[in-house]
Amino acid sequence: MCRNIKTLFNFEPPATELEIRDASLQFVRKLSGFTVPSKANEAAFEAAVEKVAAAARELIRSMVTQAPPRNREVEAAKARERSVARFGAREEA
């Protein structure tokens, strides 16, 4: 599950609210062990996602760096290259 959490700091354009919430959701899923909580735990699960998202927003906002912002397309291409090197080329059906 955590492989889906992406680095969100120092990108141009900056991380969107949806990206922050998605990363927070993945984090809470990993901690709880549930992809979808039961009805009894749904409120606690959603509250945790919102609190983690708020903490992530604050963290991203407060961090500083001297490094230039990374380009999303370049970083995605690098990730695809690493994937091919690790798993081989994907066969198209």
N, CA, C and O atoms as a GROMACS GRO file, in nm:
protein
  372
    1MET      N    1   0.081  -0.120   0.000
    1MET     CA    2   0.000   0.000   0.000
    1MET      C    3   0.085   0.126   0.000
    1MET      O    4   0.054   0.221  -0.072
    2CYS      N    5   0.193   0.131   0.079
    2CYS     CA    6   0.269   0.255   0.093
    2CYS      C    7   0.348   0.291  -0.031
    2CYS      O    8   0.396   0.404  -0.044
    3ARG      N    9   0.363   0.198  -0.123
    3ARG     CA   10   0.433   0.232  -0.247
    3ARG      C   11   0.359   0.341  -0.322
    3ARG      O   12   0.418   0.409  -0.406
    4ASN      N   13   0.231   0.360  -0.294
    4ASN     CA   14   0.151   0.460  -0.362
    4ASN      C   15   0.166   0.599  -0.302
    4ASN      O   16   0.115   0.696  -0.359
    5ILE      N   17   0.234   0.612  -0.190
    5ILE     CA   18   0.256   0.743  -0.132
    5ILE      C   19   0.374   0.806  -0.204
    5ILE      O   20   0.484   0.752  -0.205
    6LYS      N   21   0.349   0.920  -0.264
    6LYS     CA   22   0.450   0.990  -0.344
    6LYS      C   23   0.509   1.107  -0.266
    6LYS      O   24   0.443   1.163  -0.178
    7THR      N   25   0.633   1.143  -0.300
    7THR     CA   26   0.693   1.263  -0.244
    7THR      C   27   0.614   1.383  -0.294
    7THR      O   28   0.584   1.394  -0.413
    8LEU      N   29   0.580   1.473  -0.204
    8LEU     CA   30   0.496   1.587  -0.239
    8LEU      C   31   0.568   1.721  -0.224
    8LEU      O   32   0.518   1.823  -0.270
    9PHE      N   33   0.684   1.721  -0.162
    9PHE     CA   34   0.755   1.846  -0.136
    9PHE      C   35   0.847   1.884  -0.251
    9PHE      O   36   0.911   1.799  -0.313
   10ASN      N   37   0.852   2.013  -0.278
   10ASN     CA   38   0.945   2.074  -0.374
   10ASN      C   39   0.920   2.032  -0.518
   10ASN      O   40   1.012   1.994  -0.590
   11PHE      N   41   0.795   2.040  -0.559
   11PHE     CA   42   0.760   2.016  -0.698
   11PHE      C   43   0.698   2.141  -0.757
   11PHE      O   44   0.639   2.223  -0.686
   12GLU      N   45   0.711   2.154  -0.886
   12GLU     CA   46   0.646   2.262  -0.959
   12GLU      C   47   0.559   2.199  -1.065
   12GLU      O   48   0.613   2.132  -1.152
   13PRO      N   49   0.430   2.216  -1.064
   13PRO     CA   50   0.352   2.292  -0.967
   13PRO      C   51   0.345   2.219  -0.833
   13PRO      O   52   0.367   2.098  -0.826
   14PRO      N   53   0.314   2.292  -0.726
   14PRO     CA   54   0.307   2.231  -0.592
   14PRO      C   55   0.201   2.121  -0.585
   14PRO      O   56   0.112   2.112  -0.669
   15ALA      N   57   0.214   2.040  -0.482
   15ALA     CA   58   0.117   1.932  -0.459
   15ALA      C   59  -0.023   1.988  -0.445
   15ALA      O   60  -0.044   2.094  -0.386
   16THR      N   61  -0.119   1.917  -0.501
   16THR     CA   62  -0.258   1.958  -0.492
   16THR      C   63  -0.321   1.903  -0.365
   16THR      O   64  -0.266   1.814  -0.301
   17GLU      N   65  -0.436   1.957  -0.330
   17GLU     CA   66  -0.511   1.905  -0.215
   17GLU      C   67  -0.544   1.757  -0.234
   17GLU      O   68  -0.539   1.679  -0.139
   18LEU      N   69  -0.579   1.719  -0.356
   18LEU     CA   70  -0.613   1.579  -0.384
   18LEU      C   71  -0.492   1.488  -0.361
   18LEU      O   72  -0.507   1.380  -0.305
   19GLU      N   73  -0.374   1.531  -0.404
   19GLU     CA   74  -0.253   1.451  -0.383
   19GLU      C   75  -0.223   1.435  -0.235
   19GLU      O   76  -0.186   1.327  -0.190
   20ILE      N   77  -0.239   1.542  -0.160
   20ILE     CA   78  -0.215   1.536  -0.015
   20ILE      C   79  -0.316   1.443   0.051
   20ILE      O   80  -0.279   1.363   0.137
   21ARG      N   81  -0.442   1.454   0.013
   21ARG     CA   82  -0.545   1.366   0.073
   21ARG      C   83  -0.522   1.221   0.035
   21ARG      O   84  -0.538   1.132   0.119
   22ASP      N   85  -0.485   1.195  -0.091
   22ASP     CA   86  -0.459   1.057  -0.135
   22ASP      C   87  -0.344   0.996  -0.057
   22ASP      O   88  -0.352   0.880  -0.015
   23ALA      N   89  -0.236   1.072  -0.036
   23ALA     CA   90  -0.123   1.021   0.041
   23ALA      C   91  -0.164   0.996   0.186
   23ALA      O   92  -0.122   0.897   0.246
   24SER      N   93  -0.245   1.085   0.241
   24SER     CA   94  -0.294   1.068   0.378
   24SER      C   95  -0.382   0.945   0.391
   24SER      O   96  -0.373   0.871   0.489
   25LEU      N   97  -0.467   0.924   0.293
   25LEU     CA   98  -0.554   0.806   0.292
   25LEU      C   99  -0.471   0.679   0.290
   25LEU      O  100  -0.499   0.584   0.363
   26GLN      N  101  -0.369   0.676   0.205
   26GLN     CA  102  -0.283   0.557   0.197
   26GLN      C  103  -0.212   0.532   0.330
   26GLN      O  104  -0.199   0.417   0.373
   27PHE      N  105  -0.167   0.639   0.395
   27PHE     CA  106  -0.098   0.627   0.523
   27PHE      C  107  -0.192   0.569   0.630
   27PHE      O  108  -0.153   0.479   0.704
   28VAL      N  109  -0.313   0.621   0.637
   28VAL     CA  110  -0.410   0.571   0.736
   28VAL      C  111  -0.449   0.427   0.704
   28VAL      O  112  -0.466   0.346   0.795
   29ARG      N  113  -0.463   0.394   0.577
   29ARG     CA  114  -0.492   0.255   0.539
   29ARG      C  115  -0.381   0.162   0.588
   29ARG      O  116  -0.409   0.054   0.640
   30LYS      N  117  -0.257   0.204   0.570
   30LYS     CA  118  -0.144   0.120   0.614
   30LYS      C  119  -0.145   0.104   0.765
   30LYS      O  120  -0.127  -0.007   0.817
   31LEU      N  121  -0.164   0.215   0.836
   31LEU     CA  122  -0.164   0.207   0.982
   31LEU      C  123  -0.277   0.121   1.036
   31LEU      O  124  -0.258   0.043   1.130
   32SER      N  125  -0.395   0.135   0.978
   32SER     CA  126  -0.512   0.064   1.029
   32SER      C  127  -0.519  -0.080   0.981
   32SER      O  128  -0.578  -0.166   1.048
   33GLY      N  129  -0.459  -0.107   0.865
   33GLY     CA  130  -0.469  -0.241   0.809
   33GLY      C  131  -0.595  -0.262   0.728
   33GLY      O  132  -0.624  -0.374   0.684
   34PHE      N  133  -0.672  -0.157   0.707
   34PHE     CA  134  -0.798  -0.166   0.633
   34PHE      C  135  -0.793  -0.078   0.509
   34PHE      O  136  -0.749   0.036   0.515
   35THR      N  137  -0.839  -0.132   0.398
   35THR     CA  138  -0.856  -0.051   0.278
   35THR      C  139  -0.984   0.030   0.290
   35THR      O  140  -0.988   0.148   0.256
   36VAL      N  141  -1.088  -0.036   0.339
   36VAL     CA  142  -1.217   0.029   0.363
   36VAL      C  143  -1.258  -0.008   0.506
   36VAL      O  144  -1.269  -0.126   0.539
   37PRO      N  145  -1.281   0.092   0.591
   37PRO     CA  146  -1.317   0.061   0.730
   37PRO      C  147  -1.462   0.013   0.740
   37PRO      O  148  -1.544   0.038   0.652
   38SER      N  149  -1.490  -0.055   0.848
   38SER     CA  150  -1.629  -0.094   0.876
   38SER      C  151  -1.710   0.031   0.908
   38SER      O  152  -1.654   0.137   0.936
   39LYS      N  153  -1.841   0.018   0.905
   39LYS     CA  154  -1.928   0.131   0.939
   39LYS      C  155  -1.898   0.182   1.080
   39LYS      O  156  -1.904   0.302   1.106
   40ALA      N  157  -1.866   0.090   1.171
   40ALA     CA  158  -1.838   0.128   1.310
   40ALA      C  159  -1.710   0.212   1.320
   40ALA      O  160  -1.698   0.294   1.411
   41ASN      N  161  -1.616   0.193   1.229
   41ASN     CA  162  -1.488   0.264   1.234
   41ASN      C  163  -1.476   0.375   1.130
   41ASN      O  164  -1.374   0.443   1.125
   42GLU      N  165  -1.579   0.394   1.050
   42GLU     CA  166  -1.571   0.490   0.939
   42GLU      C  167  -1.542   0.633   0.986
   42GLU      O  168  -1.459   0.701   0.926
   43ALA      N  169  -1.608   0.678   1.090
   43ALA     CA  170  -1.588   0.816   1.138
   43ALA      C  171  -1.446   0.835   1.189
   43ALA      O  172  -1.382   0.936   1.160
   44ALA      N  173  -1.396   0.740   1.266
   44ALA     CA  174  -1.259   0.749   1.318
   44ALA      C  175  -1.157   0.746   1.204
   44ALA      O  176  -1.057   0.818   1.208
   45PHE      N  177  -1.182   0.662   1.104
   45PHE     CA  178  -1.094   0.649   0.988
   45PHE      C  179  -1.087   0.782   0.912
   45PHE      O  180  -0.979   0.830   0.879
   46GLU      N  181  -1.204   0.840   0.883
   46GLU     CA  182  -1.208   0.968   0.809
   46GLU      C  183  -1.147   1.082   0.888
   46GLU      O  184  -1.080   1.168   0.832
   47ALA      N  185  -1.169   1.082   1.019
   47ALA     CA  186  -1.109   1.186   1.103
   47ALA      C  187  -0.957   1.174   1.100
   47ALA      O  188  -0.887   1.276   1.096
   48ALA      N  189  -0.907   1.052   1.102
   48ALA     CA  190  -0.762   1.031   1.096
   48ALA      C  191  -0.706   1.079   0.962
   48ALA      O  192  -0.600   1.142   0.959
   49VAL      N  193  -0.775   1.050   0.853
   49VAL     CA  194  -0.730   1.096   0.721
   49VAL      C  195  -0.722   1.248   0.720
   49VAL      O  196  -0.624   1.304   0.670
   50GLU      N  197  -0.822   1.316   0.772
   50GLU     CA  198  -0.822   1.462   0.774
   50GLU      C  199  -0.710   1.518   0.860
   50GLU      O  200  -0.647   1.617   0.823
   51LYS      N  201  -0.684   1.456   0.975
   51LYS     CA  202  -0.576   1.503   1.062
   51LYS      C  203  -0.439   1.482   0.998
   51LYS      O  204  -0.352   1.568   1.008
   52VAL      N  205  -0.420   1.368   0.934
   52VAL     CA  206  -0.293   1.342   0.866
   52VAL      C  207  -0.275   1.439   0.750
   52VAL      O  208  -0.165   1.489   0.728
   53ALA      N  209  -0.382   1.466   0.676
   53ALA     CA  210  -0.374   1.561   0.564
   53ALA      C  211  -0.339   1.701   0.615
   53ALA      O  212  -0.258   1.770   0.554
   54ALA      N  213  -0.398   1.742   0.727
   54ALA     CA  214  -0.366   1.874   0.784
   54ALA      C  215  -0.219   1.880   0.825
   54ALA      O  216  -0.152   1.980   0.802
   55ALA      N  217  -0.170   1.773   0.887
   55ALA     CA  218  -0.029   1.770   0.927
   55ALA      C  219   0.062   1.772   0.804
   55ALA      O  220   0.167   1.837   0.805
   56ALA      N  221   0.024   1.702   0.700
   56ALA     CA  222   0.104   1.700   0.576
   56ALA      C  223   0.107   1.838   0.511
   56ALA      O  224   0.212   1.884   0.468
   57ARG      N  225  -0.009   1.904   0.505
   57ARG     CA  226  -0.014   2.040   0.449
   57ARG      C  227   0.078   2.134   0.526
   57ARG      O  228   0.154   2.210   0.467
   58GLU      N  229   0.071   2.128   0.658
   58GLU     CA  230   0.155   2.213   0.744
   58GLU      C  231   0.304   2.182   0.723
   58GLU      O  232   0.386   2.273   0.714
   59LEU      N  233   0.337   2.056   0.715
   59LEU     CA  234   0.475   2.016   0.691
   59LEU      C  235   0.526   2.070   0.558
   59LEU      O  236   0.633   2.132   0.553
   60ILE      N  237   0.451   2.048   0.453
   60ILE     CA  238   0.492   2.093   0.319
   60ILE      C  239   0.504   2.245   0.315
   60ILE      O  240   0.598   2.297   0.255
   61ARG      N  241   0.412   2.315   0.378
   61ARG     CA  242   0.414   2.461   0.381
   61ARG      C  243   0.534   2.517   0.458
   61ARG      O  244   0.590   2.619   0.420
   62SER      N  245   0.573   2.449   0.565
   62SER     CA  246   0.677   2.503   0.653
   62SER      C  247   0.819   2.463   0.613
   62SER      O  248   0.914   2.524   0.660
   63MET      N  249   0.835   2.364   0.528
   63MET     CA  250   0.970   2.320   0.489
   63MET      C  251   1.031   2.418   0.390
   63MET      O  252   0.961   2.481   0.310
   64VAL      N  253   1.164   2.430   0.397
   64VAL     CA  254   1.238   2.516   0.304
   64VAL      C  255   1.350   2.436   0.241
   64VAL      O  256   1.398   2.339   0.299
   65THR      N  257   1.392   2.477   0.122
   65THR     CA  258   1.503   2.411   0.054
   65THR      C  259   1.570   2.511  -0.039
   65THR      O  260   1.507   2.606  -0.086
   66GLN      N  261   1.696   2.488  -0.065
   66GLN     CA  262   1.770   2.569  -0.162
   66GLN      C  263   1.768   2.502  -0.299
   66GLN      O  264   1.809   2.563  -0.398
   67ALA      N  265   1.722   2.378  -0.305
   67ALA     CA  266   1.718   2.303  -0.430
   67ALA      C  267   1.607   2.358  -0.520
   67ALA      O  268   1.503   2.401  -0.472
   68PRO      N  269   1.631   2.357  -0.650
   68PRO     CA  270   1.525   2.402  -0.741
   68PRO      C  271   1.409   2.302  -0.739
   68PRO      O  272   1.431   2.184  -0.714
   69PRO      N  273   1.287   2.348  -0.766
   69PRO     CA  274   1.173   2.256  -0.768
   69PRO      C  275   1.192   2.149  -0.875
   69PRO      O  276   1.247   2.174  -0.982
   70ARG      N  277   1.145   2.029  -0.844
   70ARG     CA  278   1.153   1.918  -0.938
   70ARG      C  279   1.035   1.924  -1.034
   70ARG      O  280   0.928   1.977  -1.002
   71ASN      N  281   1.058   1.870  -1.152
   71ASN     CA  282   0.956   1.865  -1.256
   71ASN      C  283   0.885   1.731  -1.247
   71ASN      O  284   0.950   1.626  -1.248
   72ARG      N  285   0.753   1.732  -1.239
   72ARG     CA  286   0.675   1.609  -1.224
   72ARG      C  287   0.695   1.512  -1.340
   72ARG      O  288   0.708   1.391  -1.318
   73GLU      N  289   0.698   1.563  -1.461
   73GLU     CA  290   0.712   1.475  -1.578
   73GLU      C  291   0.848   1.407  -1.580
   73GLU      O  292   0.859   1.289  -1.611
   74VAL      N  293   0.953   1.482  -1.546
   74VAL     CA  294   1.088   1.426  -1.542
   74VAL      C  295   1.096   1.318  -1.435
   74VAL      O  296   1.152   1.211  -1.459
   75GLU      N  297   1.042   1.346  -1.318
   75GLU     CA  298   1.046   1.248  -1.209
   75GLU      C  299   0.964   1.123  -1.244
   75GLU      O  300   1.005   1.012  -1.209
   76ALA      N  301   0.851   1.139  -1.311
   76ALA     CA  302   0.770   1.024  -1.353
   76ALA      C  303   0.845   0.940  -1.455
   76ALA      O  304   0.839   0.817  -1.450
   77ALA      N  305   0.917   1.004  -1.547
   77ALA     CA  306   0.996   0.931  -1.646
   77ALA      C  307   1.107   0.851  -1.578
   77ALA      O  308   1.133   0.736  -1.614
   78LYS      N  309   1.172   0.912  -1.480
   78LYS     CA  310   1.276   0.840  -1.404
   78LYS      C  311   1.218   0.718  -1.333
   78LYS      O  312   1.280   0.612  -1.330
   79ALA      N  313   1.098   0.734  -1.275
   79ALA     CA  314   1.033   0.622  -1.205
   79ALA      C  315   1.000   0.510  -1.303
   79ALA      O  316   1.016   0.393  -1.270
   80ARG      N  317   0.954   0.546  -1.422
   80ARG     CA  318   0.924   0.443  -1.523
   80ARG      C  319   1.052   0.369  -1.563
   80ARG      O  320   1.050   0.247  -1.580
   81GLU      N  321   1.163   0.442  -1.579
   81GLU     CA  322   1.290   0.379  -1.614
   81GLU      C  323   1.336   0.284  -1.504
   81GLU      O  324   1.385   0.174  -1.532
   82ARG      N  325   1.321   0.325  -1.378
   82ARG     CA  326   1.358   0.237  -1.266
   82ARG      C  327   1.271   0.111  -1.265
   82ARG      O  328   1.320   0.002  -1.238
   83SER      N  329   1.143   0.128  -1.296
   83SER     CA  330   1.052   0.014  -1.300
   83SER      C  331   1.090  -0.084  -1.409
   83SER      O  332   1.090  -0.206  -1.386
   84VAL      N  333   1.124  -0.034  -1.526
   84VAL     CA  334   1.166  -0.122  -1.637
   84VAL      C  335   1.294  -0.194  -1.599
   84VAL      O  336   1.308  -0.314  -1.626
   85ALA      N  337   1.388  -0.124  -1.537
   85ALA     CA  338   1.514  -0.187  -1.496
   85ALA      C  339   1.489  -0.295  -1.391
   85ALA      O  340   1.557  -0.397  -1.390
   86ARG      N  341   1.393  -0.272  -1.304
   86ARG     CA  342   1.366  -0.366  -1.196
   86ARG      C  343   1.280  -0.484  -1.242
   86ARG      O  344   1.309  -0.599  -1.208
   87PHE      N  345   1.174  -0.455  -1.318
   87PHE     CA  346   1.077  -0.558  -1.352
   87PHE      C  347   1.077  -0.598  -1.499
   87PHE      O  348   1.012  -0.696  -1.535
   88GLY      N  349   1.147  -0.525  -1.583
   88GLY     CA  350   1.147  -0.552  -1.726
   88GLY      C  351   1.034  -0.476  -1.794
   88GLY      O  352   0.945  -0.421  -1.729
   89ALA      N  353   1.042  -0.474  -1.926
   89ALA     CA  354   0.940  -0.403  -2.004
   89ALA      C  355   0.807  -0.474  -1.993
   89ALA      O  356   0.800  -0.596  -1.988
   90ARG      N  357   0.701  -0.396  -1.988
   90ARG     CA  358   0.566  -0.451  -1.979
   90ARG      C  359   0.519  -0.488  -2.119
   90ARG      O  360   0.533  -0.409  -2.213
   91GLU      N  361   0.464  -0.606  -2.132
   91GLU     CA  362   0.412  -0.650  -2.262
   91GLU      C  363   0.274  -0.592  -2.282
   91GLU      O  364   0.190  -0.597  -2.192
   92GLU      N  365   0.250  -0.538  -2.400
   92GLU     CA  366   0.119  -0.483  -2.433
   92GLU      C  367   0.029  -0.597  -2.486
   92GLU      O  368   0.075  -0.683  -2.561
   93ALA      N  369  -0.096  -0.595  -2.448
   93ALA     CA  370  -0.189  -0.700  -2.489
   93ALA      C  371  -0.254  -0.667  -2.620
   93ALA      O  372  -0.335  -0.744  -2.670
   0.00000   0.00000   0.00000
